[in-house]
Amino acid sequence: MNLSRHRIFGFVAAIAVLTGLIGAASFPALERHYMRQQAAQDAVPLKLAVESLRATLDRYAPLPALIGERPQLSALLLDPENLTLRAVVNEDLRQTAATVKATDVYLMDISGRTVAAASYRDAGSYVDRNFSYQSYFNQALNGDLSSFSVYGTTTGERGYFYAAPVEEGERIVGVLAIKFNIAAFDSIWRGAQSDLMVIDRNDFVFMSSRPDWHFRAIRPLSDATLRLIAQNLQYPIDRIDILPITATPLSADAQLIDIEGAQPESFVRTSQRLTDLDWTMSSLTATRPATLNALNTLLIAGLMALLTLAALLAYLLKQTRQTEAMAQEQKAKRILEAAVVARTSDLQAALADLKQTQTDLIQAGKLSALGQMSAALSHEFNQPLAAVKSYADNAGAFLDRDRVPEARDNLDRISKMVDRMATISSHLRNFARRPQQATGPLLLNAVIQDALAVVEMRLGSEGGEIIYDPPSNETWVTGGHVRLQQVIVNLINNALDAMEDQSHGQVTITVAGPTISVRDTGAGIDPDHVANIFDPFFTTKAPGKGLGLGLSISFNIVSDFGGVLSAQNHPDGGAVFTVTLQETTPKEVAAQ
Protein backbone atom coordinates (compact mmCIF):
# COMPACT_ATOMS: atom_id res chain seq x y z
CA MET A 1 0.00 0.00 0.00
CA ASN A 2 1.48 3.35 -1.01
CA LEU A 3 1.64 6.53 1.10
CA SER A 4 -1.49 8.01 -0.45
CA ARG A 5 -3.67 5.14 0.72
CA HIS A 6 -2.18 5.29 4.22
CA ARG A 7 -3.19 8.94 4.43
CA ILE A 8 -6.71 8.14 3.26
CA PHE A 9 -7.23 5.50 5.95
CA GLY A 10 -5.71 7.78 8.60
CA PHE A 11 -8.01 10.64 7.60
CA VAL A 12 -11.13 8.46 7.70
CA ALA A 13 -10.08 6.91 11.06
CA ALA A 14 -9.61 10.39 12.56
CA ILE A 15 -13.10 11.40 11.45
CA ALA A 16 -14.53 8.19 12.95
CA VAL A 17 -12.83 8.83 16.32
CA LEU A 18 -14.03 12.45 16.33
CA THR A 19 -17.57 11.32 15.56
CA GLY A 20 -17.46 8.84 18.46
CA LEU A 21 -16.25 11.52 20.88
CA ILE A 22 -19.00 13.90 19.78
CA GLY A 23 -21.60 11.16 20.28
CA ALA A 24 -20.31 10.36 23.78
CA ALA A 25 -20.29 14.05 24.73
CA SER A 26 -23.83 14.61 23.43
CA PHE A 27 -25.34 11.59 25.19
CA PRO A 28 -26.26 13.36 28.51
CA ALA A 29 -28.02 16.20 26.69
CA LEU A 30 -29.81 13.76 24.41
CA GLU A 31 -30.90 11.64 27.38
CA ARG A 32 -32.32 14.73 29.13
CA HIS A 33 -34.17 15.67 25.95
CA TYR A 34 -35.95 12.30 25.97
CA MET A 35 -36.62 12.69 29.69
CA ARG A 36 -38.32 16.04 29.06
CA GLN A 37 -40.22 14.43 26.21
CA GLN A 38 -41.32 11.63 28.57
CA ALA A 39 -42.44 14.23 31.12
CA ALA A 40 -44.55 15.97 28.48
CA GLN A 41 -46.18 12.66 27.57
CA ASP A 42 -46.87 11.86 31.25
CA ALA A 43 -48.62 15.23 31.73
CA VAL A 44 -51.79 13.98 29.99
CA PRO A 45 -52.42 10.81 32.08
CA LEU A 46 -51.38 12.76 35.20
CA LYS A 47 -54.03 15.38 34.46
CA LEU A 48 -56.63 12.62 34.06
CA ALA A 49 -55.59 11.04 37.38
CA VAL A 50 -55.83 14.44 39.12
CA GLU A 51 -59.28 15.03 37.66
CA SER A 52 -60.40 11.55 38.75
CA LEU A 53 -59.15 12.14 42.31
CA ARG A 54 -60.75 15.58 42.46
CA ALA A 55 -64.05 14.23 41.09
CA THR A 56 -64.18 11.61 43.84
CA LEU A 57 -63.43 14.19 46.52
CA ASP A 58 -65.99 16.59 45.07
CA ARG A 59 -68.59 13.81 45.11
CA TYR A 60 -68.23 13.34 48.87
CA ALA A 61 -67.69 17.01 49.85
CA PRO A 62 -71.37 18.14 49.92
CA LEU A 63 -72.67 14.96 51.57
CA PRO A 64 -72.08 15.89 55.27
CA ALA A 65 -74.06 19.12 54.94
CA LEU A 66 -76.88 17.38 53.07
CA ILE A 67 -77.12 14.46 55.49
CA GLY A 68 -76.82 16.84 58.46
CA GLU A 69 -80.12 18.53 57.50
CA ARG A 70 -82.14 15.43 58.47
CA PRO A 71 -84.39 16.38 61.44
CA GLN A 72 -83.80 13.14 63.35
CA LEU A 73 -80.07 13.96 63.69
CA SER A 74 -80.61 17.25 65.57
CA ALA A 75 -83.38 15.55 67.54
CA LEU A 76 -80.99 12.84 68.73
CA LEU A 77 -78.34 15.42 69.65
CA LEU A 78 -80.94 17.23 71.79
CA ASP A 79 -82.13 13.95 73.35
CA PRO A 80 -79.08 11.60 73.28
CA GLU A 81 -80.60 9.17 75.82
CA ASN A 82 -83.52 8.31 73.52
CA LEU A 83 -82.53 4.74 72.63
CA THR A 84 -85.33 4.27 70.11
CA LEU A 85 -84.32 7.40 68.21
CA ARG A 86 -80.65 6.38 68.41
CA ALA A 87 -81.44 3.00 66.83
CA VAL A 88 -83.33 4.71 64.00
CA VAL A 89 -80.45 7.15 63.35
CA ASN A 90 -77.83 4.36 63.48
CA GLU A 91 -79.69 2.31 60.87
CA ASP A 92 -80.35 5.40 58.74
CA LEU A 93 -76.63 6.26 58.74
CA ARG A 94 -75.72 2.64 57.92
CA GLN A 95 -77.99 2.60 54.87
CA THR A 96 -76.71 6.02 53.82
CA ALA A 97 -73.08 4.82 54.00
CA ALA A 98 -73.94 1.78 51.89
CA THR A 99 -75.70 3.96 49.31
CA VAL A 100 -72.89 6.50 48.89
CA LYS A 101 -70.18 3.80 49.28
CA ALA A 102 -68.62 5.49 52.31
CA THR A 103 -66.52 3.68 54.92
CA ASP A 104 -68.44 5.32 57.76
CA VAL A 105 -70.91 8.14 58.51
CA TYR A 106 -71.07 9.24 62.16
CA LEU A 107 -72.72 11.91 64.33
CA MET A 108 -70.88 13.72 67.16
CA ASP A 109 -72.23 16.05 69.81
CA ILE A 110 -70.56 19.38 70.63
CA SER A 111 -68.19 17.63 73.08
CA GLY A 112 -66.84 15.42 70.29
CA ARG A 113 -68.49 12.19 71.51
CA THR A 114 -69.96 9.97 68.78
CA VAL A 115 -73.64 9.35 69.51
CA ALA A 116 -74.50 7.39 66.31
CA ALA A 117 -72.54 5.81 63.46
CA ALA A 118 -73.08 3.72 60.35
CA SER A 119 -70.59 1.22 61.82
CA TYR A 120 -72.64 0.73 65.01
CA ARG A 121 -72.80 -3.03 64.35
CA ASP A 122 -69.02 -3.43 63.92
CA ALA A 123 -66.51 -4.26 66.64
CA GLY A 124 -64.43 -1.16 65.82
CA SER A 125 -67.43 1.19 65.73
CA TYR A 126 -66.94 4.92 66.37
CA VAL A 127 -69.96 4.98 68.77
CA ASP A 128 -69.03 6.60 72.14
CA ARG A 129 -65.56 7.52 70.84
CA ASN A 130 -64.49 11.15 71.28
CA PHE A 131 -62.94 13.07 68.36
CA SER A 132 -62.72 16.53 69.91
CA TYR A 133 -58.95 16.51 69.25
CA GLN A 134 -59.41 16.25 65.47
CA SER A 135 -59.02 19.44 63.46
CA TYR A 136 -61.90 18.56 61.14
CA PHE A 137 -64.27 18.36 64.15
CA ASN A 138 -63.22 21.74 65.52
CA GLN A 139 -63.47 23.43 62.12
CA ALA A 140 -66.97 22.01 61.56
CA LEU A 141 -67.99 23.02 65.10
CA ASN A 142 -67.11 26.58 64.10
CA GLY A 143 -69.57 26.34 61.21
CA ASP A 144 -67.14 25.47 58.36
CA LEU A 145 -67.01 22.51 55.97
CA SER A 146 -63.73 20.76 56.74
CA SER A 147 -61.68 17.90 55.36
CA PHE A 148 -58.83 15.80 56.69
CA SER A 149 -56.72 12.83 55.56
CA VAL A 150 -55.64 10.33 58.17
CA TYR A 151 -54.34 6.82 58.76
CA GLY A 152 -57.05 5.36 61.01
CA THR A 153 -55.54 4.37 64.35
CA THR A 154 -58.67 2.31 65.10
CA THR A 155 -59.33 0.57 61.76
CA GLY A 156 -55.85 0.69 60.21
CA GLU A 157 -57.36 2.19 57.05
CA ARG A 158 -56.15 5.27 55.20
CA GLY A 159 -59.21 7.48 55.08
CA TYR A 160 -60.31 10.93 54.02
CA PHE A 161 -62.88 12.81 56.08
CA TYR A 162 -65.40 15.54 55.36
CA ALA A 163 -67.31 17.13 58.25
CA ALA A 164 -70.10 19.73 58.50
CA PRO A 165 -72.04 21.27 61.40
CA VAL A 166 -75.51 19.99 62.40
CA GLU A 167 -77.75 22.93 63.28
CA GLU A 168 -80.98 23.34 65.20
CA GLY A 169 -82.29 26.73 64.15
CA GLU A 170 -79.40 29.19 64.55
CA ARG A 171 -77.52 26.95 66.98
CA ILE A 172 -74.86 24.31 66.15
CA VAL A 173 -75.72 21.19 68.13
CA GLY A 174 -73.21 18.72 66.68
CA VAL A 175 -71.02 17.62 63.77
CA LEU A 176 -71.66 15.00 61.05
CA ALA A 177 -68.59 13.40 59.45
CA ILE A 178 -68.25 11.08 56.48
CA LYS A 179 -65.22 8.90 55.85
CA PHE A 180 -64.18 7.03 52.72
CA ASN A 181 -61.21 4.75 52.13
CA ILE A 182 -58.52 6.19 49.79
CA ALA A 183 -56.74 2.84 49.40
CA ALA A 184 -58.94 2.16 46.36
CA PHE A 185 -56.99 4.81 44.45
CA ASP A 186 -53.72 2.96 45.10
CA SER A 187 -55.05 -0.29 43.63
CA ILE A 188 -56.41 1.51 40.54
CA TRP A 189 -53.16 3.41 40.00
CA ARG A 190 -51.09 0.22 40.12
CA GLY A 191 -52.42 -0.61 36.66
CA ALA A 192 -51.01 2.62 35.20
CA GLN A 193 -47.82 2.75 33.16
CA SER A 194 -46.25 5.23 35.60
CA ASP A 195 -46.06 5.24 39.39
CA LEU A 196 -48.27 7.86 41.08
CA MET A 197 -47.98 9.54 44.47
CA VAL A 198 -49.80 12.28 46.38
CA ILE A 199 -47.98 14.34 49.03
CA ASP A 200 -49.46 16.80 51.50
CA ARG A 201 -48.25 20.24 52.57
CA ASN A 202 -45.53 18.62 54.71
CA ASP A 203 -44.16 16.61 51.72
CA PHE A 204 -45.57 13.45 53.31
CA VAL A 205 -46.58 10.60 50.98
CA PHE A 206 -50.06 9.46 52.02
CA MET A 207 -51.27 8.00 48.68
CA SER A 208 -49.17 6.07 46.16
CA SER A 209 -49.30 3.21 43.70
CA ARG A 210 -46.13 1.92 45.41
CA PRO A 211 -46.94 0.48 48.89
CA ASP A 212 -43.28 0.86 49.92
CA TRP A 213 -43.64 4.65 49.59
CA HIS A 214 -46.60 4.93 52.00
CA PHE A 215 -46.05 6.94 55.23
CA ARG A 216 -42.69 8.25 54.04
CA ALA A 217 -41.65 11.89 53.87
CA ILE A 218 -39.55 13.15 50.98
CA ARG A 219 -37.80 15.58 53.35
CA PRO A 220 -37.08 15.52 57.12
CA LEU A 221 -40.13 16.60 59.19
CA SER A 222 -39.72 19.25 61.86
CA ASP A 223 -40.51 18.54 65.53
CA ALA A 224 -43.50 20.88 65.33
CA THR A 225 -44.91 18.97 62.36
CA LEU A 226 -44.40 15.64 64.11
CA ARG A 227 -46.15 16.95 67.25
CA LEU A 228 -49.11 18.16 65.14
CA ILE A 229 -49.38 14.77 63.41
CA ALA A 230 -49.25 12.98 66.75
CA GLN A 231 -51.83 15.32 68.29
CA ASN A 232 -54.34 14.67 65.50
CA LEU A 233 -53.44 10.97 65.30
CA GLN A 234 -53.12 11.66 61.59
CA TYR A 235 -50.40 9.14 60.73
CA PRO A 236 -48.62 6.41 62.73
CA ILE A 237 -45.55 8.21 64.10
CA ASP A 238 -43.62 4.96 64.55
CA ARG A 239 -43.98 4.16 60.82
CA ILE A 240 -42.90 7.52 59.41
CA ASP A 241 -39.66 7.15 57.45
CA ILE A 242 -37.68 9.26 55.00
CA LEU A 243 -37.85 8.52 51.27
CA PRO A 244 -34.33 9.67 50.25
CA ILE A 245 -34.88 11.65 47.06
CA THR A 246 -32.35 13.72 45.11
CA ALA A 247 -34.06 15.98 42.56
CA THR A 248 -32.56 17.65 39.49
CA PRO A 249 -34.76 20.08 37.49
CA LEU A 250 -35.55 19.14 33.88
CA SER A 251 -38.19 21.80 33.14
CA ALA A 252 -40.72 23.95 34.96
CA ASP A 253 -42.96 20.95 35.75
CA ALA A 254 -40.53 18.02 35.56
CA GLN A 255 -37.62 16.69 37.57
CA LEU A 256 -35.09 13.88 37.41
CA ILE A 257 -35.18 12.18 40.80
CA ASP A 258 -32.92 9.51 42.24
CA ILE A 259 -34.25 7.39 45.11
CA GLU A 260 -31.55 5.86 47.27
CA GLY A 261 -31.88 2.47 48.89
CA ALA A 262 -30.91 -1.19 48.55
CA GLN A 263 -31.90 -0.94 44.88
CA PRO A 264 -31.46 2.70 43.75
CA GLU A 265 -34.05 3.90 41.26
CA SER A 266 -34.25 6.88 38.89
CA PHE A 267 -37.48 8.46 37.66
CA VAL A 268 -38.76 11.32 35.55
CA ARG A 269 -41.19 13.13 37.85
CA THR A 270 -44.06 15.25 36.48
CA SER A 271 -46.13 17.10 39.11
CA GLN A 272 -49.38 19.02 39.35
CA ARG A 273 -50.51 21.10 42.32
CA LEU A 274 -53.99 20.78 43.85
CA THR A 275 -53.89 24.28 45.32
CA ASP A 276 -57.20 24.18 47.19
CA LEU A 277 -56.16 20.98 49.00
CA ASP A 278 -52.48 21.97 49.35
CA TRP A 279 -51.51 18.63 47.77
CA THR A 280 -49.10 17.76 44.99
CA MET A 281 -49.77 14.78 42.73
CA SER A 282 -46.81 13.35 40.80
CA SER A 283 -46.31 10.84 38.00
CA LEU A 284 -42.98 8.96 38.12
CA THR A 285 -41.71 7.09 35.07
CA ALA A 286 -38.49 5.09 35.07
CA THR A 287 -35.64 6.76 33.19
CA ARG A 288 -34.66 3.53 31.42
CA PRO A 289 -36.87 4.18 28.31
CA ALA A 290 -35.35 7.66 27.90
CA THR A 291 -31.85 6.23 28.24
CA LEU A 292 -32.60 3.51 25.68
CA ASN A 293 -34.08 6.09 23.28
CA ALA A 294 -30.92 8.19 23.60
CA LEU A 295 -28.73 5.12 22.97
CA ASN A 296 -30.86 4.09 19.97
CA THR A 297 -30.63 7.61 18.53
CA LEU A 298 -26.85 7.64 18.92
CA LEU A 299 -26.66 4.13 17.45
CA ILE A 300 -28.66 5.15 14.38
CA ALA A 301 -26.61 8.32 14.02
CA GLY A 302 -23.44 6.25 14.40
CA LEU A 303 -24.57 3.78 11.72
CA MET A 304 -25.36 6.64 9.35
CA ALA A 305 -21.95 8.17 10.09
CA LEU A 306 -20.26 4.82 9.40
CA LEU A 307 -22.14 4.49 6.12
CA THR A 308 -21.10 8.01 5.15
CA LEU A 309 -17.47 7.29 6.07
CA ALA A 310 -17.58 4.03 4.12
CA ALA A 311 -18.88 5.90 1.07
CA LEU A 312 -16.16 8.56 1.50
CA LEU A 313 -13.49 5.86 1.84
CA ALA A 314 -14.76 4.06 -1.26
CA TYR A 315 -14.75 7.33 -3.22
CA LEU A 316 -11.23 8.29 -2.16
CA LEU A 317 -9.88 4.80 -2.89
CA LYS A 318 -11.57 4.88 -6.27
CA GLN A 319 -9.87 8.18 -7.05
CA THR A 320 -6.54 6.66 -6.02
CA ARG A 321 -7.11 3.61 -8.21
CA GLN A 322 -8.08 5.83 -11.13
CA THR A 323 -4.88 7.86 -10.69
CA GLU A 324 -2.79 4.70 -10.58
CA ALA A 325 -4.64 3.25 -13.55
CA MET A 326 -4.11 6.46 -15.49
CA ALA A 327 -0.36 6.29 -14.80
CA GLN A 328 -0.26 2.69 -15.95
CA GLU A 329 -2.25 3.60 -19.04
CA GLN A 330 0.19 6.35 -19.95
CA LYS A 331 3.09 3.96 -19.57
CA ALA A 332 1.38 1.36 -21.74
CA LYS A 333 0.58 4.05 -24.28
CA ARG A 334 4.22 5.02 -24.61
CA ILE A 335 5.18 1.36 -25.11
CA LEU A 336 2.44 0.92 -27.68
CA GLU A 337 3.50 4.07 -29.56
CA ALA A 338 7.06 2.73 -29.80
CA ALA A 339 5.78 -0.45 -31.51
CA VAL A 340 2.82 1.10 -33.37
CA VAL A 341 4.29 0.52 -36.86
CA ALA A 342 4.71 -3.23 -36.37
CA ARG A 343 1.69 -4.14 -34.30
CA THR A 344 -0.83 -1.29 -34.68
CA SER A 345 -4.03 -3.22 -35.20
CA ASP A 346 -3.39 -5.87 -32.47
CA LEU A 347 -2.37 -3.35 -29.84
CA GLN A 348 -5.27 -1.00 -30.61
CA ALA A 349 -7.72 -3.87 -30.19
CA ALA A 350 -6.06 -4.86 -26.91
CA LEU A 351 -6.21 -1.28 -25.68
CA ALA A 352 -9.93 -1.06 -26.51
CA ASP A 353 -10.59 -4.32 -24.64
CA LEU A 354 -8.60 -3.02 -21.66
CA LYS A 355 -10.61 0.22 -21.47
CA GLN A 356 -13.93 -1.62 -21.74
CA THR A 357 -12.92 -4.09 -19.03
CA GLN A 358 -11.81 -1.23 -16.79
CA THR A 359 -15.17 0.57 -17.29
CA ASP A 360 -17.15 -2.61 -16.54
CA LEU A 361 -15.17 -3.27 -13.34
CA ILE A 362 -15.69 0.27 -12.06
CA GLN A 363 -19.42 0.11 -12.75
CA ALA A 364 -19.73 -3.31 -11.04
CA GLY A 365 -17.85 -2.00 -8.01
CA LYS A 366 -20.18 0.98 -7.78
CA LEU A 367 -23.29 -1.21 -7.92
CA SER A 368 -21.91 -3.62 -5.32
CA ALA A 369 -21.05 -0.85 -2.87
CA LEU A 370 -24.42 0.84 -3.30
CA GLY A 371 -26.27 -2.45 -2.83
CA GLN A 372 -24.35 -3.36 0.33
CA MET A 373 -24.74 0.07 1.92
CA SER A 374 -28.38 0.86 1.19
CA ALA A 375 -30.34 -2.29 0.44
CA ALA A 376 -30.91 -3.26 4.07
CA LEU A 377 -32.03 0.23 5.12
CA SER A 378 -34.17 1.16 2.11
CA HIS A 379 -36.24 -1.89 1.23
CA GLU A 380 -37.81 -3.44 4.29
CA PHE A 381 -38.79 -0.47 6.49
CA ASN A 382 -41.08 1.47 4.12
CA GLN A 383 -44.38 -0.20 5.03
CA PRO A 384 -43.78 -0.38 8.84
CA LEU A 385 -42.71 3.28 8.87
CA ALA A 386 -45.86 4.28 6.96
CA ALA A 387 -47.98 2.34 9.45
CA VAL A 388 -46.17 3.95 12.42
CA LYS A 389 -46.78 7.44 11.00
CA SER A 390 -50.47 6.73 10.45
CA TYR A 391 -50.91 5.32 13.95
CA ALA A 392 -49.02 8.29 15.42
CA ASP A 393 -51.28 10.74 13.55
CA ASN A 394 -54.34 8.83 14.77
CA ALA A 395 -53.04 8.87 18.35
CA GLY A 396 -52.54 12.64 18.17
CA ALA A 397 -56.05 13.14 16.85
CA PHE A 398 -57.54 10.93 19.57
CA LEU A 399 -55.61 12.79 22.28
CA ASP A 400 -56.91 16.11 20.92
CA ARG A 401 -60.42 14.68 21.42
CA ASP A 402 -59.61 13.24 24.89
CA ARG A 403 -60.15 9.73 23.52
CA VAL A 404 -57.32 8.23 25.53
CA PRO A 405 -58.19 4.49 25.10
CA GLU A 406 -58.14 4.81 21.29
CA ALA A 407 -54.90 6.81 21.50
CA ARG A 408 -53.34 4.18 23.76
CA ASP A 409 -54.40 1.46 21.29
CA ASN A 410 -52.61 3.31 18.47
CA LEU A 411 -49.52 3.72 20.66
CA ASP A 412 -49.57 -0.04 21.36
CA ARG A 413 -49.75 -0.63 17.59
CA ILE A 414 -46.74 1.68 17.12
CA SER A 415 -44.82 -0.27 19.78
CA LYS A 416 -45.59 -3.55 17.97
CA MET A 417 -44.46 -2.03 14.64
CA VAL A 418 -41.18 -0.87 16.22
CA ASP A 419 -40.64 -4.37 17.67
CA ARG A 420 -41.29 -5.79 14.21
CA MET A 421 -38.76 -3.39 12.61
CA ALA A 422 -36.15 -4.32 15.24
CA THR A 423 -36.66 -8.03 14.50
CA ILE A 424 -36.50 -7.45 10.74
CA SER A 425 -33.27 -5.46 11.04
CA SER A 426 -31.53 -8.42 12.71
CA HIS A 427 -31.72 -10.45 9.50
CA LEU A 428 -31.56 -7.75 6.77
CA ARG A 429 -27.74 -7.64 6.62
CA ASN A 430 -27.87 -10.02 3.69
CA PHE A 431 -30.35 -12.27 2.02
CA ALA A 432 -28.46 -15.56 2.48
CA ARG A 433 -29.88 -18.41 4.54
CA ARG A 434 -29.70 -17.89 8.27
CA PRO A 435 -30.48 -21.36 9.70
CA GLN A 436 -29.46 -20.23 13.21
CA GLN A 437 -32.61 -18.07 13.46
CA ALA A 438 -35.26 -19.94 15.42
CA THR A 439 -38.31 -21.39 13.73
CA GLY A 440 -41.27 -23.08 15.29
CA PRO A 441 -44.96 -23.88 14.97
CA LEU A 442 -47.30 -20.98 14.22
CA LEU A 443 -50.89 -20.39 13.02
CA LEU A 444 -50.88 -19.57 9.33
CA ASN A 445 -54.05 -17.43 9.38
CA ALA A 446 -52.68 -15.23 12.21
CA VAL A 447 -49.57 -14.43 10.12
CA ILE A 448 -51.71 -13.52 7.08
CA GLN A 449 -53.95 -11.27 9.17
CA ASP A 450 -50.89 -9.41 10.52
CA ALA A 451 -49.56 -8.97 6.98
CA LEU A 452 -52.91 -7.55 5.83
CA ALA A 453 -52.76 -5.03 8.71
CA VAL A 454 -49.37 -3.80 7.41
CA VAL A 455 -50.52 -3.24 3.82
CA GLU A 456 -53.92 -1.77 4.64
CA MET A 457 -52.28 1.69 4.88
CA ARG A 458 -51.16 1.42 1.28
CA LEU A 459 -54.61 0.25 0.18
CA GLY A 460 -56.14 3.26 1.89
CA SER A 461 -53.85 5.71 0.08
CA GLU A 462 -53.41 4.06 -3.33
CA GLY A 463 -56.57 1.99 -3.77
CA GLY A 464 -56.84 -1.64 -4.67
CA GLU A 465 -58.64 -4.57 -3.07
CA ILE A 466 -57.50 -7.72 -1.31
CA ILE A 467 -59.82 -10.74 -1.41
CA TYR A 468 -59.13 -13.20 1.37
CA ASP A 469 -61.50 -15.81 2.79
CA PRO A 470 -59.84 -17.34 5.90
CA PRO A 471 -60.03 -21.13 6.00
CA SER A 472 -62.54 -22.71 8.38
CA ASN A 473 -59.86 -24.91 9.95
CA GLU A 474 -56.69 -23.45 11.47
CA THR A 475 -53.45 -24.68 9.89
CA TRP A 476 -50.20 -24.99 11.87
CA VAL A 477 -46.97 -24.60 9.89
CA THR A 478 -43.27 -24.43 10.71
CA GLY A 479 -41.65 -20.99 10.38
CA GLY A 480 -40.97 -17.63 12.03
CA HIS A 481 -43.90 -15.24 12.50
CA VAL A 482 -42.16 -11.96 11.53
CA ARG A 483 -40.18 -13.40 8.61
CA LEU A 484 -43.18 -15.26 7.15
CA GLN A 485 -45.23 -12.06 7.55
CA GLN A 486 -42.45 -10.26 5.66
CA VAL A 487 -42.74 -12.76 2.79
CA ILE A 488 -46.52 -12.29 2.50
CA VAL A 489 -46.18 -8.48 2.63
CA ASN A 490 -43.56 -8.62 -0.15
CA LEU A 491 -45.81 -10.79 -2.36
CA ILE A 492 -48.84 -8.51 -1.80
CA ASN A 493 -46.80 -5.37 -2.55
CA ASN A 494 -45.38 -6.94 -5.72
CA ALA A 495 -48.94 -7.84 -6.79
CA LEU A 496 -50.11 -4.25 -6.17
CA ASP A 497 -47.09 -2.91 -8.10
CA ALA A 498 -47.97 -5.17 -11.03
CA MET A 499 -51.47 -3.59 -11.18
CA GLU A 500 -50.49 0.06 -10.67
CA ASP A 501 -51.87 0.98 -14.12
CA GLN A 502 -55.30 -0.46 -13.22
CA SER A 503 -57.99 1.71 -11.65
CA HIS A 504 -59.16 -1.08 -9.30
CA GLY A 505 -56.80 -4.01 -9.11
CA GLN A 506 -57.58 -7.12 -7.08
CA VAL A 507 -55.19 -9.33 -5.12
CA THR A 508 -56.63 -12.75 -4.25
CA ILE A 509 -55.14 -14.75 -1.37
CA THR A 510 -56.11 -18.40 -0.96
CA VAL A 511 -54.99 -20.95 1.62
CA ALA A 512 -55.14 -24.69 1.10
CA GLY A 513 -53.51 -26.55 3.96
CA PRO A 514 -49.92 -25.28 4.30
CA THR A 515 -49.99 -23.63 0.85
CA ILE A 516 -50.58 -19.88 0.31
CA SER A 517 -51.29 -18.45 -3.16
CA VAL A 518 -51.15 -14.73 -4.01
CA ARG A 519 -52.61 -13.82 -7.40
CA ASP A 520 -52.80 -10.44 -9.15
CA THR A 521 -54.66 -9.31 -12.28
CA GLY A 522 -51.66 -7.62 -13.88
CA ALA A 523 -49.85 -8.36 -17.11
CA GLY A 524 -48.20 -11.54 -15.76
CA ILE A 525 -44.54 -12.62 -15.89
CA ASP A 526 -42.54 -12.40 -19.09
CA PRO A 527 -41.53 -16.01 -19.96
CA ASP A 528 -37.96 -14.78 -20.49
CA HIS A 529 -37.84 -13.57 -16.88
CA VAL A 530 -39.23 -16.64 -15.07
CA ALA A 531 -35.80 -18.23 -14.62
CA ASN A 532 -34.32 -15.06 -13.08
CA ILE A 533 -37.25 -13.72 -11.04
CA PHE A 534 -35.79 -14.81 -7.67
CA ASP A 535 -32.22 -13.66 -8.44
CA PRO A 536 -30.81 -10.83 -6.27
CA PHE A 537 -31.08 -7.34 -7.87
CA PHE A 538 -33.23 -8.63 -10.72
CA THR A 539 -36.14 -6.27 -11.35
CA THR A 540 -38.37 -5.18 -14.22
CA LYS A 541 -39.44 -1.99 -12.43
CA ALA A 542 -38.41 1.45 -13.54
CA PRO A 543 -35.27 2.95 -11.92
CA GLY A 544 -36.01 4.17 -8.40
CA LYS A 545 -39.03 1.83 -8.00
CA GLY A 546 -37.15 -1.12 -6.47
CA LEU A 547 -33.78 -2.89 -6.14
CA GLY A 548 -34.93 -6.42 -6.98
CA LEU A 549 -34.30 -7.77 -3.48
CA GLY A 550 -37.84 -8.48 -2.23
CA LEU A 551 -38.45 -11.79 -4.04
CA SER A 552 -34.85 -12.93 -3.46
CA ILE A 553 -35.16 -12.30 0.29
CA SER A 554 -38.57 -14.00 0.36
CA PHE A 555 -37.19 -17.03 -1.52
CA ASN A 556 -34.38 -17.46 1.02
CA ILE A 557 -36.74 -17.02 4.00
CA VAL A 558 -39.14 -19.70 2.72
CA SER A 559 -36.19 -22.03 1.98
CA ASP A 560 -34.97 -21.49 5.54
CA PHE A 561 -38.38 -22.76 6.74
CA GLY A 562 -37.95 -25.89 4.63
CA GLY A 563 -40.58 -24.65 2.16
CA VAL A 564 -40.79 -23.69 -1.52
CA LEU A 565 -41.62 -20.36 -3.19
CA SER A 566 -42.59 -20.57 -6.89
CA ALA A 567 -44.11 -18.27 -9.52
CA GLN A 568 -46.19 -18.82 -12.66
CA ASN A 569 -48.78 -17.12 -14.85
CA HIS A 570 -52.47 -17.76 -14.22
CA PRO A 571 -54.47 -19.14 -17.18
CA ASP A 572 -56.99 -16.29 -16.80
CA GLY A 573 -54.32 -13.59 -16.65
CA GLY A 574 -51.98 -12.21 -14.03
CA ALA A 575 -49.28 -13.89 -11.99
CA VAL A 576 -49.56 -16.38 -9.09
CA PHE A 577 -46.90 -16.74 -6.40
CA THR A 578 -47.21 -19.90 -4.28
CA VAL A 579 -45.64 -20.55 -0.86
CA THR A 580 -45.69 -24.16 0.33
CA LEU A 581 -44.59 -24.70 3.93
CA GLN A 582 -44.11 -27.71 6.17
CA GLU A 583 -47.33 -28.50 8.03
CA THR A 584 -47.23 -29.49 11.68
CA THR A 585 -49.92 -30.96 13.95
CA PRO A 586 -51.32 -29.88 17.34
CA LYS A 587 -49.54 -32.84 18.94
CA GLU A 588 -46.21 -31.65 17.56
CA VAL A 589 -46.98 -28.12 18.77
CA ALA A 590 -47.72 -29.40 22.29
CA ALA A 591 -44.51 -31.45 22.29
CA GLN A 592 -42.51 -28.35 21.45
Secondary structure, 3 states (H helix, E strand, C coil): CCHHHHHHHHHHHHHHHHHHHHHHHHHHHHHHHHHHHHHHHHHHHHHHHHHHHHHHHHHHCCHHHHHHCCHHHHHHHHCCCCHHHHHHHHHHHHHHHHHHCCCEEEEEECCCEEEEECCCCCCCCCCCCECCCCHHHHHHHCCCCEEEEEECCCCCCEEEEEEEEEEECCEEEEEEEEEEECHHHHHHHCCCCCEEEEECCCCEEEEECCHHHCCEECCCCCHHHHHHHHHCCCCCHHHCEECCEEEEECCCCEEEEEECCCCCEEEEEEEEEECCCCEEEEEEEECHHHHHHHHHHHHHHHHHHHHHHHHHHHHHHHHHHHHHHHHHHHHHHHHHHHCHHHHHHHHHHHHHHHHHHHHHHHHHHHHHHHHHHHHHHHCCCHHHHHHHHHHHHHHHHHHHCCCHHHHHHHHHHHHHHHHHHHHHHHCCCCCCCCCCCCCEEEEHHHHHHHHHHHHHHHHHHHCCEEEECCCCCCCEEEECHHHHHHHHHHHHHHHHHHCCCCCCCEEEEEEECCEEEEECCCCCCCHHHHHHCCCCCCCCCCCCCCCCCHHHHHHHHHHHCCCEEEEEECCCCCEEEEEECCEECHHHHHHC
